[in-house]
Amino acid sequence: MSFYERYPMMRPYVGKSFHRDGTPSILLVGESHYFDDELPQRATSEAWYSGSSATLSEYDISFIHTAKLLEDATANSFPSKTHSIYSNPFWEINECGPGYPDYRLVAGHMAFYNFFLRPAIDGGSIKDDITDMDVAMANEVFLAHYEDLKPTAVVFLSMLAHEYCTASLPIIARHLLFRPGHGKRLESGLGPEERGGLFPRATSPCPKPTRSFGWQKLVKIRKGTLW
């Protein structure tokens, strides 16, 4: 994809066990990265998509390095409140899935990226700054990831991303959509072949995240839905 030739550090994180060992592989879709201050290159969608990371500083790049951000947060047990975007779904999926003693291990079965490719500003939402070009690029890349990664399920962690995702998926597409904060499944396309017994259950309890949930039951994957 030409976008990642311009911004290679924004490629999705893909866990080491994704599509291995016959276990479910889940694509988690967040909202967007963000910079801590406005940049001329980010200010308009035209400037962002025609630009590249070559004109960004190492400091700026640290805010949009998808895999490194997730890997560092996971390795350090999610020290920041913003890391709940990872810790909450990992915890919920592990509780109703593999049941690892350390819920961080579930990251190996996940892929993750942010739906909107132009970053927001200062930790905020991009909702008031979305352009037609942002939406078109986001959907083009989403569909390419879906076809390339072939996930067992897609879990949207952002209602904004879910709202703007208009990419057409095959009728047989197997995906789950969840509403952050409510734990309500919005749509399920899983067939019976995805239900039951793919992950062996661990015998030791999984430690809870060190921080309380910002979202209650962010991801409700009930036992028997995927595992």
Secondary structure as GFF3:
##gff-version 3
##sequence-region A 1 227
A	DSSP	alpha_helix	2	6	.	.	.	ID=ss1
A	DSSP	three_ten_helix	8	10	.	.	.	ID=ss2
A	DSSP	beta_strand	13	14	.	.	.	ID=ss3
A	DSSP	beta_strand	26	30	.	.	.	ID=ss4
A	DSSP	beta_strand	34	35	.	.	.	ID=ss5
A	DSSP	alpha_helix	40	43	.	.	.	ID=ss6
A	DSSP	alpha_helix	45	50	.	.	.	ID=ss7
A	DSSP	three_ten_helix	53	55	.	.	.	ID=ss8
A	DSSP	alpha_helix	58	61	.	.	.	ID=ss9
A	DSSP	alpha_helix	66	75	.	.	.	ID=ss10
A	DSSP	three_ten_helix	81	83	.	.	.	ID=ss11
A	DSSP	alpha_helix	84	95	.	.	.	ID=ss12
A	DSSP	three_ten_helix	103	109	.	.	.	ID=ss13
A	DSSP	beta_strand	110	114	.	.	.	ID=ss14
A	DSSP	beta_strand	120	121	.	.	.	ID=ss15
A	DSSP	alpha_helix	132	149	.	.	.	ID=ss16
A	DSSP	beta_strand	153	156	.	.	.	ID=ss17
A	DSSP	alpha_helix	159	164	.	.	.	ID=ss18
A	DSSP	beta_strand	176	179	.	.	.	ID=ss19
A	DSSP	beta_strand	184	188	.	.	.	ID=ss20
A	DSSP	three_ten_helix	192	194	.	.	.	ID=ss21
###
